[in-house]
Amino acid sequence: MSLFTRSAFEVPCTIEVENTFDSLHAHVELDGGIKIEPGDEVRVHGDPIRVPYGEKAVIRRRATVVRASAIERLWTRATGDLEFMELCEFSFSSGRKL
């Protein structure tokens, strides 16, 4: 891995999209057990996927994985920890009812 150079490659993938009362999600699984690291990008190719309410779809496509450079990976790890703190809610009340 270079400090400033990014690398890219294509890989087949499976996309699972569910639009039901119980779940609304989309998951992408890359073939070959490729691990995605902080700062990496995954672009799935093809037309937008539309799944009507109450249905689930499993689709095969190709995806491009762009590996982050060492500097980008370090920056993503450093700033990601700080951004996570924005999601936390802290309370300093005494626990008494107000």
N, C-alpha and C positions, 0 to 999 in steps of 0.2 A: 504494500500500500504506500502510495506516494503522499507527500505532504499536501500537494495542491492538485494532483491529477485525479479525475474521476474516470471510472470505467463503466461500460454498459454492456448488457447482453440480453438476448431474448430467451424466454423459457415458456413452455406450455403451462397452463394453469386451469384450475377448476373454480368456478364462481357459484356460490350458493346464495340465493336471494329468497327471503321469505317475507310475505306481507299478510300476516294473519292477526287475529285478535290477540293471540298469545305472544307474538313476536314480530318485530319489524327489524330485519337485519340483512346485511350483505357480508359475506366472508369470501376471501380469496385465498386459495391454497396453491402454492407454487409447487410444480413437480420437482422431484429430485431432492426434496428436503432442504431447499435453500433457506438459509437463515438470514433474516433482515435485521440489520444493525441500526443504531441511532444515526439519523441523517440520510439513510438510503431512501430512494424513491422507487415506487412501483407504479407503472402505467399499464393498465389493461387496455388492449386494442379492441376495436369493434364499435358497433352502434350502441347507444344507450340501452340499458335493459329495463324493461317495464313489466312488472309482475302485478296483475290485478289483485284486488283485495281478496283474501281467503285462499291464495295460492302460493305455491313454492316452486322455484325453478333451479335446476342445476345445469350450468352451461360450461362448455369447454371453450377457451380462448387462448391467445398468446399474450404475454406480458413482457415489458421491458423493465429490467432491474438496473437502476443507475446507482452504483456504489458511491458513497460519500468519500471525499478525500479525508486524510487524517485530521486536517484542521477543521473541516466541517463536522466531522464526528465528535471531536473534542468540544467544539462550540455547542453542538446540539445537546450533548450530555450536560454541560455546564448550565446552559439556559433552561433546559428542560426541567431540571430540579427546581429552579426558581419559579417557573411557570406553574409547576404542580402545586406550589404553596398557595397560589391564587385560588385553587379549587377547594382548599381546606377552609373550614369555618371554625373559628375558635371562640369559646365563651369564657369570660372571666367573672361570671356571676357567682354569687355565694351559694346558689342552689335553693334559696328561699323563694317562695312565691312572691311575685311583684304585685 
